[in-house]
């Protein structure tokens, strides 16, 4: 009995150590709600130089990616204090994507993405700036003014640099309320069930739920058969009569190998139902049926009046 107690105490001690050792590097700013650390560089530089600089400051450090309003407030109130006349780099870049605007996903043309391929969801554009103002040759990068508003910028111009590092603490005890942890993917999931829901509405709700905890949540990607089964079981718990589950895939309807995940994950695991994907419409979204198989659908159409469930996801 004594040996068991000693072992349990030792195990708990290891778990506590794993949690407490996840700290910000010395002299970095710590945003506890966002689980992030920030370092303000001492001088201005070009974006390419900023990438090299941040990578040298700490493991898994990268140039700032602002993903919600709460993070904006922290950056400009706590980190940029005293730098009222300086612009800073936001590590988003415009890329040209031919997407089906009629499906309601994104307009054909320039789309902003983070370096890992994730679509930029939160933005805070100043008047006269944004995707519609991108110059093909010069203004594909983004800077933020002292008031937090974003402006189109030449990627070779100079700006202040903030490096960001996420704290990857064990999420089994830290998934926010209403979110479920899945250890195989080290991610948190949440289900949504709403009458007359479309994929666009579902993904917007995922974003809102994630932003409450300063997380960039979106409709779920699926990386394996195990995750596919987990998502199906989670959705059935939400609505045992479900017909369809909204997922975060989008792509070319009639080619199962030309699809993508919204979160930038590689589209390698495939689980299409027989005959899917189908149709001539260029781009669409991905859904799962109650057998766990995938179908393609359109972002602006209702699948089932009452029996659709969306599964949101963010990675720790």
ROVOSE-156296 format. One record per atom (N, C-alpha, C, CB): x, y, z negated; residue in one letter. Coordinates in pm, whole numbers, padded with zeros to 5 digits, always signed. Each point is the difference from the previous one (the first is absolute). Glycine has a CB too. Example, Ala and Ser with C-alpha at 12.3 -4.5 7.8 and 13.67 -1.06 7.14 Angstrom:
+01319-00569-00780A/-00089+00119+00000A/+00090+00120+00000A/-00189-00117-00125A/+00154+00222+00197S/+00082+00119-00006S/-00077+00109-00073S/+00118-00063+00215S/
//
This chain:
+00083-00120+00000X/-00083+00120+00000X/+00087+00125+00000X/-00181-00125-00121X/+00284+00123+00040X/+00091+00113-00010X/+00070+00023+00134X/+00034-00045-00245X/+00003-00067+00311X/+00066+00010+00128X/-00091+00065+00105X/+00136-00202-00058X/-00266+00165+00055X/-00095+00057+00094X/-00013+00149-00021X/-00124-00216+00007X/+00113+00259-00135X/-00013+00142-00031X/+00122+00078+00046X/-00143-00057-00195X/+00261-00004+00173X/+00123+00066+00042X/+00003+00016+00152X/+00120-00096-00200X/-00164-00011+00271X/-00002+00006+00146X/-00098+00107+00051X/+00060-00244+00007X/-00179+00248-00069X/-00098+00100+00041X/+00051+00141-00024X/-00182-00162-00050X/+00245+00182-00064X/+00054+00133-00032X/+00108+00038+00100X/-00051-00036-00243X/+00135-00063+00279X/+00107+00025+00097X/-00059+00034+00137X/+00152-00155-00127X/-00256+00078+00169X/-00064+00023+00130X/-00064+00138+00006X/-00041-00245+00023X/-00027+00283-00133X/-00063+00131-00005X/+00104+00110+00004X/-00190-00096-00128X/+00301+00069+00066X/+00108+00098+00000X/+00056+00021+00140X/+00055-00065-00233X/-00044-00046+00309X/+00048+00012+00138X/-00099+00079+00084X/+00121-00219-00022X/-00252+00193+00001X/-00102+00071+00076X/+00005+00148-00032X/-00144-00204+00003X/+00156+00237-00131X/+00007+00140-00040X/+00123+00066+00058X/-00122-00054-00210X/+00234-00020+00212X/+00123+00056+00055X/-00016+00029+00148X/+00133-00124-00171X/-00204+00031+00241X/-00021+00020+00143X/-00079+00126+00027X/+00008-00247+00034X/-00100+00279-00126X/-00083+00119+00016X/+00079+00126-00035X/-00205-00136-00052X/+00270+00135-00062X/+00065+00121-00049X/+00125+00035+00079X/-00090-00050-00224X/+00154-00047+00289X/+00121+00032+00074X/-00030+00068+00133X/+00111-00194-00109X/-00236+00196+00151X/-00035+00069+00122X/-00014+00149-00030X/-00118-00206+00092X/+00229+00276-00088X/+00002+00142-00033X/+00059+00081+00114X/+00021-00057-00243X/-00047+00185+00240X/+00057+00088+00102X/+00150+00016-00022X/-00220+00122+00020X/+00296-00103+00088X/+00142+00031-00015X/+00018+00129-00081X/+00049-00115+00219X/+00067+00133-00276X/+00030+00117-00081X/-00021+00129+00079X/+00165-00135-00132X/-00234+00230+00068X/-00026+00133+00057X/-00101-00001+00114X/+00230+00061-00064X/-00304-00168+00081X/-00110-00002+00095X/-00130+00036-00073X/+00118-00176+00142X/-00213+00233-00071X/-00131+00034-00056X/-00090-00124+00005X/+00025+00243+00073X/-00099-00267-00181X/-00084-00119-00010X/-00147+00040+00002X/+00180-00119-00131X/-00252+00071+00230X/-00144+00018+00010X/-00066-00129-00045X/+00022+00168+00191X/-00061-00176-00316X/-00053-00123-00059X/-00126-00050+00072X/+00095+00072-00218X/-00197+00014+00244X/-00120-00052+00068X/+00030-00059+00137X/-00133+00169-00123X/+00227-00111+00195X/+00033-00049+00133X/+00107-00106+00001X/-00064+00218+00084X/+00121-00249-00203X/+00102-00105-00012X/+00118+00029+00094X/-00178-00167-00063X/+00220+00294+00071X/+00105+00039+00092X/+00103+00089-00068X/-00162-00018+00189X/+00283+00021-00130X/+00109+00086-00044X/+00039+00090+00116X/+00084-00175-00167X/-00042+00299+00135X/+00035+00096+00104X/+00131+00070-00035X/-00244+00034+00052X/+00324-00012+00052X/+00128+00070-00015X/+00006+00114+00101X/+00114-00212-00081X/-00089+00333+00035X/+00011+00117+00086X/+00145+00020+00039X/-00201+00106-00110X/+00231-00113+00239X/+00137+00017+00048X/+00045+00145-00019X/-00034-00186+00169X/+00163+00208-00187X/+00048+00135-00030X/+00006+00094+00120X/+00129-00102-00181X/-00141+00051+00302X/+00011+00089+00116X/-00091-00050+00113X/+00238+00058-00064X/-00261+00030+00160X/-00085-00034+00114X/+00076-00087+00100X/-00128+00215-00031X/+00053-00291+00110X/+00062-00084+00102X/-00101-00039+00106X/+00163-00087-00169X/-00114+00030+00278X/-00088-00052+00105X/-00060-00133-00047X/+00138+00115+00180X/-00247-00157-00115X/-00070-00119-00045X/+00087-00124+00010X/-00214+00105+00071X/+00290-00119+00036X/+00088-00117+00014X/+00102-00005-00113X/-00030+00008+00250X/+00083+00108-00288X/+00094+00007-00111X/-00070-00033-00131X/+00134+00173+00124X/-00260-00130-00135X/-00078-00027-00121X/-00019-00150-00021X/-00118+00220+00028X/+00094-00294+00080X/-00015-00145-00010X/+00126-00064-00058X/-00159+00003+00195X/+00274+00039-00144X/+00127-00055-00048X/+00025+00039-00145X/+00091+00010+00232X/-00122+00114-00264X/+00022+00050-00136X/-00085-00077-00101X/+00053+00228+00093X/-00182-00242-00066X/-00089-00066-00096X/+00036-00147-00016X/-00182+00160+00061X/+00220-00226+00047X/+00038-00141-00009X/+00122-00018-00089X/-00094-00038+00228X/+00178+00142-00239X/+00122-00010-00081X/-00024+00032-00147X/+00129+00061+00202X/-00248-00006-00235X/-00023+00047-00136X/-00047-00109-00096X/-00054+00219+00098X/-00021-00315-00046X/-00052-00108-00084X/-00053-00111+00089X/-00058+00162-00186X/+00051-00281+00134X/-00054-00113+00075X/-00147+00024+00034X/+00163-00156-00113X/-00199+00130+00238X/-00137+00017+00049X/-00050+00144-00007X/-00044-00232-00072X/+00136+00326+00074X/-00036+00142+00002X/-00019+00045+00145X/+00127+00042-00215X/-00226+00043+00238X/-00025+00050+00135X/-00048+00145-00007X/-00056-00233+00080X/+00051+00298+00033X/-00048+00138+00008X/-00148+00002-00038X/+00170+00057+00180X/-00213+00051-00240X/-00134+00016-00057X/-00113-00037+00096X/+00095+00179-00142X/-00189-00260+00090X/-00124-00033+00072X/-00116+00034-00092X/+00113-00186+00135X/-00177+00299-00113X/-00112+00042-00085X/-00127-00070+00047X/+00108+00226-00044X/-00176-00297-00048X/-00113-00083+00039X/-00132+00037-00068X/+00163-00179+00039X/-00164+00285-00119X/-00126+00043-00061X/+00017+00140-00058X/-00063-00242-00052X/-00050+00304+00016X/+00004+00135-00056X/+00070+00007-00133X/-00209+00045+00120X/+00194-00150-00203X/+00065-00001-00130X/+00151+00003+00013X/-00193-00125-00093X/+00245+00055+00194X/+00144+00001+00023X/+00045+00138+00048X/-00007-00245+00055X/-00074+00310+00028X/+00031+00136+00043X/+00015+00093-00120X/-00124-00040+00215X/+00029+00032-00307X/+00003+00085-00120X/+00127-00023-00080X/-00249-00003-00007X/+00287-00124-00010X/+00119-00030-00080X/+00126+00053+00069X/-00114-00205-00092X/+00124+00185+00222X/+00120+00042+00073X/+00021+00150-00011X/-00032-00191+00159X/-00073+00269-00137X/+00019+00144+00008X/-00009+00069-00137X/-00094-00009+00230X/+00038-00058-00329X/-00005+00058-00134X/+00120-00041-00084X/-00249+00001+00014X/+00287-00129-00005X/+00103-00054-00090X/+00138-00014+00065X/-00181-00119-00116X/+00184+00089+00247X/+00129-00024+00065X/+00053+00124+00070X/-00066-00238+00030X/-00019+00308+00042X/+00043+00116+00078X/-00009+00131-00076X/-00073-00121+00201X/+00058+00119-00329X/-00008+00124-00079X/+00126+00084+00023X/-00144-00115-00175X/+00124+00242+00197X/+00114+00088+00027X/+00046-00002+00144X/+00067-00036-00232X/-00132-00044+00318X/+00039-00008+00141X/-00116+00053+00086X/+00152-00200-00045X/-00206+00311+00006X/-00125+00050+00058X/+00012+00042+00146X/-00061+00073-00227X/+00182-00051+00276X/+00016+00045+00138X/+00055-00108+00092X/+00036+00228-00089X/-00036-00353+00041X/+00063-00108+00076X/-00103-00097+00058X/+00200+00021-00146X/-00172-00071+00264X/-00077-00109+00058X/+00070-00132-00030X/-00089+00151+00184X/+00011-00258-00190X/+00058-00133-00025X/-00045-00096+00110X/+00003+00043-00250X/+00078-00147+00272X/-00034-00102+00099X/-00108-00094-00054X/+00233+00014+00094X/-00329-00046-00009X/-00095-00110-00021X/+00037-00106+00104X/-00190+00153-00091X/+00215-00276+00050X/+00060-00098+00091X/-00100-00067+00094X/+00170-00038-00174X/-00260+00118+00229X/-00095-00049+00100X/+00047+00046+00137X/-00193+00005-00165X/+00159-00084+00266X/+00041+00035+00135X/-00111-00037+00096X/+00244-00033-00057X/-00268+00120+00154X/-00105-00025+00099X/+00048-00100+00104X/-00092+00231-00036X/+00008-00331+00063X/+00028-00096+00106X/-00121-00007+00091X/+00155-00134-00150X/-00131+00106+00276X/-00111-00004+00096X/-00058-00140+00004X/+00105+00184+00136X/-00232-00196-00173X/-00070-00128+00001X/-00121+00012+00090X/+00079-00055-00234X/-00097-00040+00323X/-00120-00003+00084X/-00105-00081-00075X/+00133+00019+00217X/-00219+00048-00288X/-00104-00066-00077X/-00137+00041+00052X/+00149-00009-00202X/-00246-00072+00175X/-00134+00021+00054X/-00076+00101-00084X/-00001-00233+00092X/-00003+00356-00048X/-00072+00103-00074X/-00148-00029-00010X/+00169+00162+00073X/-00226-00227+00029X/-00144-00030-00003X/-00035-00100-00109X/-00010+00047+00243X/+00109-00125-00290X/-00026-00094-00110X/+00009+00069-00134X/+00090-00185+00140X/-00055+00312-00139X/+00000+00076-00125X/+00125-00018-00083X/-00242-00020+00002X/+00343-00050+00048X/+00119-00022-00081X/+00084+00127-00008X/-00001-00242+00064X/+00070+00273+00043X/+00083+00119+00006X/-00008+00051+00144X/+00156-00080-00187X/-00146+00210+00204X/-00002+00052+00135X/+00123-00043+00077X/-00133+00194-00080X/+00120-00221+00210X/+00119-00033+00079X/+00097+00116-00004X/-00136-00148+00150X/+00262+00120-00168X/+00100+00106-00008X/+00095-00023-00116X/-00161+00158+00103X/+00206-00050-00163X/+00097-00011-00108X/-00067-00042-00131X/+00140+00175+00113X/-00077-00270-00180X/-00043-00046-00131X/+00120+00010-00093X/-00177-00158+00099X/+00156+00209-00220X/+00111+00010-00096X/+00015-00130-00076X/-00036+00248-00021X/+00161-00294+00009X/+00031-00122-00074X/+00120+00025-00091X/-00093-00143+00188X/+00099+00064-00296X/+00119-00003-00083X/+00103-00090+00067X/-00135+00038-00211X/+00262-00031+00172X/+00103-00081+00066X/-00027-00150+00000X/+00159+00176-00065X/-00235-00227-00035X/-00031-00143-00004X/-00117-00038+00090X/+00088-00004-00232X/-00140+00100+00308X/-00108-00028+00095X/-00139+00027-00053X/+00147-00168+00095X/-00163+00192-00224X/-00131+00028-00056X/-00054+00132+00053X/+00060-00128-00207X/-00187+00129+00235X/-00065+00122+00047X/-00010+00099-00115X/-00131-00129+00174X/+00160+00255-00147X/-00011+00105-00101X/-00148+00031-00021X/+00226+00098+00063X/-00273-00118-00184X/-00143+00016-00029X/-00030+00136-00063X/-00018-00248-00029X/+00092+00282-00076X/-00017+00131-00063X/+00079+00104+00078X/-00033-00107-00227X/-00023+00224+00244X/+00073+00110+00062X/-00051+00131-00060X/+00035-00132+00216X/+00044+00236-00200X/-00035+00130-00057X/+00047+00109+00096X/+00016-00090-00238X/-00065+00082+00362X/+00048+00088+00107X/-00040+00145-00024X/-00013-00192+00158X/+00109+00280-00134X/-00029+00144+00004X/-00081+00028+00126X/+00212+00057-00130X/-00287+00051+00130X/-00082+00036+00115X/+00089+00017+00123X/-00169+00113-00152X/+00126-00173+00262X/+00077+00010+00124X/+00105-00107+00016X/-00041+00240-00009X/+00050-00333-00086X/+00098-00107+00008X/-00070-00136-00006X/+00174+00148-00108X/-00103-00253+00145X/-00057-00135-00005X/+00023-00074+00129X/-00171+00080-00160X/+00100-00191+00174X/+00022-00090+00113X/-00024+00068+00134X/-00065-00188-00146X/-00036+00274+00152X/-00034+00063+00128X/+00103+00103+00042X/-00240-00039-00051X/+00330+00076-00040X/+00099+00102+00032X/+00138-00058+00028X/-00128+00156-00142X/+00140-00289+00146X/+00130-00062+00021X/+00054+00034+00138X/-00062-00185-00157X/+00187+00228+00161X/+00071+00019+00126X/+00075-00130+00029X/+00023+00253-00035X/-00039-00310+00153X/+00059-00130+00031X/+00150-00006-00026X/-00177-00028+00169X/+00247+00137-00149X/+00145-00003-00010X/+00053+00051-00134X/+00006+00030+00245X/-00074+00065-00307X/+00063+00073-00109X/-00061-00020-00137X/+00061+00161+00168X/-00192-00161-00180X/-00063+00017-00132X/-00068-00126-00051X/-00031+00238+00057X/+00100-00351-00052X/-00059-00126-00042X/+00018-00027-00149X/+00042-00086+00228X/+00036+00167-00299X/+00025-00021-00142X/-00082+00096-00085X/+00231-00079+00053X/-00225+00062-00184X/-00088+00073-00091X/+00078+00060-00116X/-00189-00152+00064X/+00160+00276-00097X/+00051+00064-00120X/-00117+00053-00081X/+00218+00061+00116X/-00197-00042-00244X/-00102+00059-00086X/+00049+00135-00050X/-00084-00229-00070X/-00004+00328+00077X/+00034+00133-00050X/-00009+00001-00152X/-00085+00106+00213X/+00124+00005-00272X/+00003+00013-00146X/-00138-00015-00063X/+00198+00148+00023X/-00304-00123+00054X/-00136-00016-00053X/-00053-00142+00019X/-00041+00241+00048X/+00126-00332+00004X/-00040-00139+00017X/-00061-00032+00135X/-00034-00004-00240X/+00010+00104+00323X/-00062-00025+00130X/+00104-00048+00101X/-00175+00174-00049X/+00132-00265+00135X/+00089-00063+00098X/+00004+00082+00129X/-00048-00226-00098X/+00165+00226+00163X/+00015+00068+00128X/+00080-00089+00095X/-00011+00227-00112X/-00019-00219+00241X/+00080-00070+00101X/+00141+00059+00002X/-00207-00049+00139X/+00305-00037-00118X/+00138+00046-00008X/+00090-00073+00099X/-00037+00054-00241X/+00136+00017+00289X/+00106-00060+00079X/+00083-00090-00092X/+00007+00198+00159X/+00018-00322-00117X/+00069-00097-00086X/+00145+00036-00029X/-00150-00172+00093X/+00206+00264-00015X/+00140+00040-00021X/+00013+00129-00080X/+00057-00114+00214X/-00169+00170-00259X/+00007+00121-00082X/+00045-00035-00142X/-00181+00108+00139X/+00206-00006-00221X/+00048-00020-00136X/-00113+00019-00100X/+00229+00076+00070X/-00230-00158-00175X/-00099+00014-00107X/+00055-00067-00126X/-00192+00005+00167X/+00132+00028-00280X/+00036-00065-00125X/-00043-00147+00006X/-00022+00220-00128X/+00084-00302+00045X/-00026-00144+00002X/-00035-00050-00138X/+00157-00027+00192X/-00265-00049-00200X/-00036-00072-00122X/+00004-00149+00031X/-00145+00193-00085X/+00223-00267+00008X/+00006-00146+00015X/-00101-00062-00095X/+00245+00008+00066X/-00307-00117-00022X/-00104-00067-00079X/+00036-00147-00019X/-00175+00160+00088X/+00146-00211-00204X/+00025-00141-00032X/-00118-00051-00080X/+00252+00032+00002X/-00315-00138+00047X/-00113-00061-00071X/+00051-00089-00113X/-00139+00009+00210X/+00066-00008-00323X/+00031-00092-00110X/-00084-00126+00018X/+00056+00193-00156X/+00009-00304+00185X/-00072-00125+00024X/-00005-00081-00127X/+00072-00001+00240X/-00162+00040-00328X/-00020-00075-00125X/-00092-00119+00027X/+00033+00210-00138X/-00026-00312+00052X/-00090-00115+00019X/-00146+00046-00002X/+00171-00153-00109X/-00244+00123+00217X/-00136+00052+00012X/-00105-00088-00066X/+00070+00105+00209X/-00031-00224-00258X/-00099-00087-00060X/-00067+00067-00119X/+00131-00198+00076X/-00063+00291-00140X/-00057+00071-00114X/-00029+00146+00033X/+00122-00155-00152X/-00098+00196+00277X/-00012+00141+00031X/-00092+00031+00118X/+00225+00024-00092X/-00291-00123+00153X/-00100+00032+00101X/-00106+00088-00065X/+00043-00218+00126X/-00083+00324-00061X/-00103+00086-00059X/-00131-00076-00023X/+00106+00198+00111X/-00191-00142-00192X/-00131-00059-00026X/-00076-00017+00132X/-00005+00105-00231X/-00062-00218+00244X/-00077-00038+00118X/+00087-00057+00112X/-00164+00177-00060X/+00294-00178+00044X/+00091-00058+00100X/+00052-00134-00050X/+00065+00231+00081X/-00046-00326+00010X/+00043-00135-00033X/+00140-00025+00054X/-00240-00079+00002X/+00327+00022-00085X/+00137-00027+00039X/+00012-00139+00063X/+00083+00152-00183X/-00004-00161+00290X/+00030-00129+00063X/+00152-00013+00004X/-00215+00002+00141X/+00269-00096-00219X/+00145-00008-00021X/+00076-00033+00129X/-00045-00071-00234X/-00017-00008+00323X/+00071-00041+00122X/+00036+00117+00089X/-00121-00215-00011X/+00042+00320+00007X/+00027+00118+00083X/+00045+00119-00082X/-00168-00082+00162X/+00164+00069-00295X/+00033+00110-00091X/-00080+00125+00036X/+00232-00094-00031X/-00361+00072+00052X/-00089+00108+00042X/-00127+00001-00083X/+00092-00015+00231X/-00162+00127-00228X/-00128+00017-00069X/-00112+00010+00105X/+00113+00116-00198X/-00229-00176+00165X/-00112-00006+00093X/-00128+00047-00068X/+00110-00191+00123X/-00198+00249-00042X/-00130+00041-00052X/-00104-00020+00109X/+00107+00169-00157X/-00225-00216+00120X/-00106-00024+00097X/-00102+00112-00001X/+00034-00246-00026X/-00095+00268+00142X/-00105+00101+00016X/-00118-00065+00070X/+00170+00189+00011X/-00290-00165-00062X/-00121-00048+00064X/-00099+00115+00006X/+00039-00238-00081X/-00086+00271+00200X/-00086+00117+00018X/-00091-00025+00119X/+00174+00155-00098X/-00298-00112+00089X/-00093-00018+00110X/+00044+00080+00122X/-00186-00039-00164X/+00167-00019+00281X/+00027+00067+00127X/+00144+00052+00011X/-00241+00062+00008X/+00335-00138-00055X/+00140+00044-00003X/+00068-00028+00134X/+00008-00043-00249X/+00072+00140+00295X/+00086-00020+00117X/+00144-00013-00049X/-00159+00130+00151X/+00246-00173-00061X/+00142-00013-00036X/+00060+00134-00036X/+00018-00198+00150X/-00058+00302-00079X/+00052+00134-00028X/-00038+00045-00140X/-00014+00056+00242X/-00114-00078-00279X/-00045+00038-00134X/+00071-00083-00107X/-00224+00065+00095X/+00242-00193-00067X/+00065-00089-00096X/+00144+00043-00025X/-00148-00187+00073X/+00219+00218+00033X/+00140+00039-00016X/+00012+00134-00071X/+00058-00129+00205X/-00150+00220-00177X/+00000+00129-00069X/-00022-00020-00150X/-00087+00112+00208X/-00001-00206-00243X/-00025-00028-00141X/+00123-00064-00065X/-00245-00029+00049X/+00315-00059+00024X/+00125-00057-00052X/+00098+00111-00034X/-00035-00209+00136X/+00047+00304-00046X/+00092+00111-00023X/-00038+00078-00126X/+00040+00017+00248X/-00169+00010-00264X/-00047+00074-00118X/+00030-00076-00128X/-00181+00105+00138X/+00155-00236-00139X/+00026-00079-00120X/+00149-00005-00031X/-00203-00137+00049X/+00287+00127+00053X/+00143-00001-00023X/+00052+00134-00049X/+00020-00172+00174X/-00072+00280-00118X/+00045+00134-00038X/-00028+00031-00146X/-00038+00073+00234X/-00063-00139-00291X/-00027+00020-00143X/+00120-00039-00085X/-00243-00043+00043X/+00328-00045+00010X/+00118-00049-00073X/+00129+00033+00075X/-00140-00186-00098X/+00130+00282+00189X/+00116+00044+00081X/+00063-00117+00077X/+00042+00182-00168X/-00128-00264+00224X/+00044-00113+00082X/-00062+00014+00139X/+00023-00149-00204X/+00051+00109+00308X/-00049+00009+00137X/-00070-00131+00037X/+00186+00162+00062X/-00307-00179-00113X/-00076-00122+00025X/-00071+00008+00134X/-00030-00033-00248X/+00019-00081+00314X/-00071-00007+00127X/-00058-00140+00017X/+00153+00176+00101X/-00233-00194+00003X/-00054-00133+00027X/+00114-00100+00009X/-00198+00099+00121X/+00176-00217-00174X/+00108-00095-00025X/+00061-00059+00126X/-00111-00051-00211X/+00242+00035+00208X/+00071-00083+00096X/-00001-00144-00052X/+00148+00195+00074X/-00116-00291+00012X/+00004-00141-00039X/+00130-00061+00053X/-00256-00017+00002X/+00341-00030-00093X/+00131-00047+00038X/+00014-00152+00004X/+00086+00207-00099X/-00185-00278+00045X/+00014-00145-00008X/-00136-00065-00019X/+00230+00025-00097X/-00234-00157+00113X/-00123-00074-00025X/-00042+00014-00146X/+00060-00163+00182X/+00037+00166-00272X/-00029+00014-00143X/-00068+00133-00028X/+00196-00145-00054X/-00147+00252+00114X/-00062+00130-00022X/-00137+00006+00066X/+00226+00107-00011X/-00241-00171+00125X/-00129-00005+00067X/-00105-00066-00088X/+00118-00010+00221X/-00081-00101-00285X/-00092-00069-00091X/-00031+00084-00123X/+00090-00218+00081X/+00010+00286-00132X/-00020+00086-00117X/-00100+00111+00031X/+00235-00050-00077X/-00221+00113+00192X/-00089+00109+00040X/-00142-00052+00019X/+00192+00119+00109X/-00206-00236-00047X/-00133-00059+00021X/-00068-00028-00134X/+00079-00101+00216X/-00007+00041-00308X/-00057-00031-00132X/-00037+00127-00075X/+00135-00209-00008X/-00051+00312+00018X/-00027+00127-00067X/-00127+00064+00055X/+00246+00031-00038X/-00261-00034+00170X/-00118+00059+00063X/-00127-00077-00034X/+00145+00082+00184X/-00136-00215-00189X/-00118-00082-00035X/-00045+00024-00143X/+00075-00173+00164X/+00019+00205-00252X/-00038+00034-00138X/-00078+00131-00004X/+00203-00120-00085X/-00169+00211+00178X/-00071+00128+00007X/-00140-00018+00056X/+00218+00117+00030X/-00231-00202+00072X/-00130-00025+00063X/+00000-00141+00056X/-00030+00247+00056X/-00037-00338-00126X/+00000-00142+00040X/-00075-00023+00131X/+00012-00062-00241X/-00088+00162+00286X/-00076-00013+00124X/+00067+00073+00116X/-00209-00020-00135X/+00333+00057+00118X/+00066+00083+00101X/+00002-00066+00137X/+00139+00099-00182X/-00140-00013+00284X/+00015-00045+00138X/+00140+00033+00053X/-00247+00031+00037X/+00297+00089-00074X/+00128+00044+00055X/+00081+00075-00105X/-00104+00015+00228X/+00238-00016-00208X/+00092+00070-00088X/+00084+00093+00086X/+00007-00193-00168X/-00004+00321+00135X/+00082+00096+00073X/+00145-00012-00044X/-00197+00156+00024X/+00288-00168+00074X/+00144-00004-00025X/+00069+00115+00073X/-00009-00251-00029X/+00138+00270+00002X/+00071+00115+00052X/+00075-00024+00129X/+00020+00072-00230X/-00074-00155+00320X/+00064-00024+00128X/-00066+00081+00110X/+00061-00228-00076X/+00017+00272+00174X/-00056+00067+00117X/+00086-00036+00120X/-00093+00191-00141X/+00031-00191+00259X/+00078-00037+00117X/-00081-00018+00125X/+00155-00106-00152X/-00098+00036+00248X/-00061-00021+00130X/-00097-00118-00009X/+00205+00093+00118X/-00328-00070-00084X/-00103-00101-00022X/+00032-00136+00059X/-00160+00185-00003X/+00203-00188+00128X/+00011-00128+00070X/+00138-00062-00004X/-00178+00080+00145X/+00265-00033-00233X/+00134-00060-00013X/+00036-00010-00147X/+00070+00094+00224X/-00071-00217-00276X/+00024-00021-00143X/+00141+00029-00044X/-00173-00168+00009X/+00266+00192+00085X/+00138+00028-00035X/+00033+00149+00008X/+00060-00228+00082X/-00158+00312-00052X/+00024+00144+00008X/-00084+00072-00104X/+00053-00019+00246X/-00039-00028-00369X/-00071+00060-00112X/+00101+00047-00104X/-00202-00147+00042X/+00155+00234-00132X/+00088+00059-00101X/-00075+00009-00133X/+00124+00132+00178X/-00048-00125-00286X/-00059+00028-00132X/+00019+00148-00032X/+00046-00237-00078X/-00145+00298+00022X/+00006+00142-00032X/+00113+00034-00096X/-00244+00011+00036X/+00280-00105-00125X/+00104+00029-00099X/+00140-00022+00054X/-00161-00063-00176X/+00174+00034+00306X/+00130-00016+00061X/+00060-00139-00013X/+00033+00236-00045X/-00103-00329-00018X/+00051-00137-00015X/+00007-00068+00136X/-00096-00013-00233X/+00190-00081+00252X/+00008-00072+00128X/-00123-00088+00022X/+00251+00003-00017X/-00303-00003+00138X/-00120-00078+00033X/+00044-00137+00050X/-00132+00211+00056X/+00173-00298-00149X/+00055-00131+00036X/-00097-00114-00027X/+00225+00090-00048X/-00286-00090-00071X/-00098-00105-00032X/-00128+00027+00079X/+00098-00032-00233X/-00152-00070+00301X/-00121+00014+00081X/-00103-00103-00043X/+00136+00086+00193X/-00263-00045-00197X/-00107-00092-00038X/-00128+00031+00078X/+00102-00023-00230X/-00088+00044+00360X/-00115+00037+00084X/-00100-00116+00009X/+00147+00156+00131X/-00274-00122-00131X/-00105-00098+00026X/+00002-00036+00148X/-00142+00090-00191X/+00082-00201+00223X/-00004-00045+00140X/-00066+00107+00087X/-00009-00242-00075X/+00075+00276+00185X/-00053+00100+00091X/+00035+00143-00035X/-00181-00154+00042X/+00248+00173-00153X/+00038+00134-00044X/+00150+00021+00017X/-00192+00003-00164X/+00234+00121+00184X/-00084+00121+00018X/-00063+00002+00140X/+00147+00127-00162X/-00255-00052+00177X/-00075-00001+00125X/-00039+00142+00037X/-00088-00231-00049X/+00041+00250+00170X/-00052+00129+00044X/+00101+00080+00079X/-00147+00000-00197X/+00096+00095+00275X/+00085+00080+00087X/+00036+00135-00061X/-00104-00114+00192X/+00039+00151-00300X/+00029+00131-00060X/+00142-00001-00055X/-00245+00034-00058X/+00319+00070+00084X/+00145-00004-00019X/+00044-00026-00144X/+00014+00156+00189X/-00067-00084-00285X/+00047-00015-00137X/-00116-00016-00097X/+00201+00135+00057X/-00179-00216-00160X/-00106-00027-00095X/+00060-00035-00135X/-00151-00079+00185X/+00066+00042-00282X/+00046-00036-00134X/-00024-00148-00026X/-00047+00234-00080X/+00110-00283-00025X/-00002-00143-00030X/-00089-00028-00122X/+00231-00025+00097X/-00313-00079-00086X/-00084-00043-00112X/+00015-00151-00019X/-00164+00189+00043X/+00128-00236-00161X/+00003-00142-00032X/-00144-00048-00022X/+00232+00019-00105X/-00264-00140+00154X/-00132-00055-00028X/+00004-00083-00129X/-00053-00004+00248X/-00058-00052-00288X/-00006-00068-00129X/+00073-00135+00002X/-00218+00114-00042X/+00265-00156+00159X/+00084-00120+00008X/+00149+00035-00005X/-00179-00111+00134X/+00210+00240-00147X/+00138+00042-00009X/+00065+00024+00135X/+00013-00125-00209X/-00090+00116+00317X/+00054+00020+00134X/-00016+00146+00042X/-00054-00239+00059X/+00139+00283+00034X/+00003+00141+00041X/-00077+00024+00129X/+00220+00022-00113X/-00285+00093+00119X/-00069+00049+00118X/+00039+00145+00021X/-00194-00160-00036X/+00174+00211+00157X/+00020+00142+00022X/-00134+00071+00006X/+00215-00045+00123X/-00216+00170-00169X/-00122+00079-00004X/+00040+00145+00026X/-00115-00160-00164X/+00017+00250+00160X/+00027+00140+00028X/-00017+00085-00125X/-00074-00035+00236X/+00163+00131-00247X/+00011+00076-00125X/-00123+00082-00032X/+00242+00007+00038X/-00317+00030+00065X/-00113+00091-00022X/-00136-00071+00001X/+00136+00178+00105X/-00136-00311-00111X/-00127-00074+00003X/-00023-00077-00129X/+00020-00018+00248X/-00145+00008-00289X/-00037-00075-00119X/-00003-00148+00034X/-00135+00195-00090X/+00199-00276+00007X/+00004-00144+00022X/-00123-00070-00058X/+00249+00010-00003X/-00274+00018-00123X/-00113-00063-00071X/-00054+00104-00097X/+00098-00236+00022X/-00230+00252-00024X/-00058+00109-00079X/+00037-00011-00147X/-00187+00012+00162X/+00181-00132-00219X/+00022-00015-00144X/+00114-00095-00035X/-00238+00047-00030X/+00282-00128+00124X/+00090-00110-00036X/+00140+00012+00060X/-00201-00141-00017X/+00255+00261+00015X/+00140+00022+00036X/+00078+00043-00124X/-00065+00063+00237X/+00185-00114-00250X/+00089+00035-00112X/+00132+00047+00059X/-00110-00169-00157X/+00165+00276+00102X/+00133+00046+00040X/+00099-00033-00112X/-00099+00187+00144X/+00219-00224-00105X/+00104-00029-00099X/+00114+00101+00018X/-00061-00248-00003X/+00086+00326-00101X/+00107+00100+00000X/+00126-00060-00062X/-00169+00188-00016X/+00285-00130+00050X/+00126-00055-00049X/+00104+00110-00011X/-00055-00222+00103X/+00136+00217-00207X/+00124+00076-00001X/+00108-00084-00064X/-00125+00219-00011X/+00245-00204+00060X/+00112-00081-00045X/+00075+00071-00112X/+00019-00103+00228X/+00028+00026-00325X/+00072+00059-00111X/+00135+00052+00046X/-00117-00154-00159X/
//
